[in-house]
């Protein structure tokens, strides 16, 4: 009997290589958007992870892809301690911590310190500061200042006295309050409370291929540029914005400024340099400032604006700031499009937005 005969080798079923699976690229790039849709386990380390795991990329020969977390658990491996695939994603966890900090700021009578906020969410002050700014586009202090301004506006709009509004917003010193009030409100507190009483607003209406254009200015600069089909409707809109201000129309010198705006709409290449009276939150002002730096004929996404202001996860808030813009064309929110280049909403109509973009592209050609 021949004792040297070896048993025939066991045939192994061939499986597609993980490296050839398109999902593997999402793991290599640590794609956060794949979290919750895909998991993977690594036989050599005995762990399973989410795609965005910051650990060193495993050899795909040792990796198994899983469509469900249950499938990953069924391997008998343990959950990775770095990416915690069984828990919420890191982005969601950060968002929850930032939301908690925002509620603390909003509910506090006085501005909480950075150290107190960081301790409340169990993070170091430096890490919390970076996390908060990346999520909201504002530092914790700037957010607190914005909340104070919001409380002041709400108090004055409901008829509360200036003194009551000041203390309700957490100001302990009238001198400090009045020092900050013009920046928060764009006018004196008593004027804001009275709907702009005694404030002079000059305005005039021009015409362009976009229809009627109403331009209105305070003593600080252009406060509104409104677009529409009906000049009377635009005037009513202006009256709603400044219900108790003195609206001054048909001023020949001011009509020259309106002609300048209309000329820019017709010929974007000439540029438009106007003093502006920008009234909005700190975050909105940052967005609007970034919009003013977008060149004529360039299209930019909401996410890119968010990145430029240092808040890459605040695309939705950027879209909200664009929608709140009252100064058309001078603050060119019409140049912001979706990530895929599609033309999205515009306060003065998508057709006008498309026409503005087409005219700018033609002028640049």
Secondary structure, DSSP 8 states (H G I E B T S, - for coil): --TT-------------GGGSHHHHHHHTT-GGGTTT-EEEETTTTEEEETT--S----GGGEEEESSHHHHHTT--EE-TTT-TTS--HHHHHHHHHHHHHHHHHH-SS---HHHHHHHTTS-HHHHHHHHHHHHSS-HHHHHHHHHHHHHHHHHHTT--HHHHHHHTT---HHHHHHHHHHHHSS-HHHHHTTSTT-EEEEEEEEETTEEEEEEE-SSSEEEEEEES-HHHHHHHHHHHTTTSEEEE--HHHHHHHHHHHHHHH-GGG-----B---S-HHHHHHHHHHHTS-TT--EEHHHHHHHTT-TT-HHHHHHHHHT--BTTTS-GGGEE-TTS-----TT-HHHHHHHHHHHHHHH-
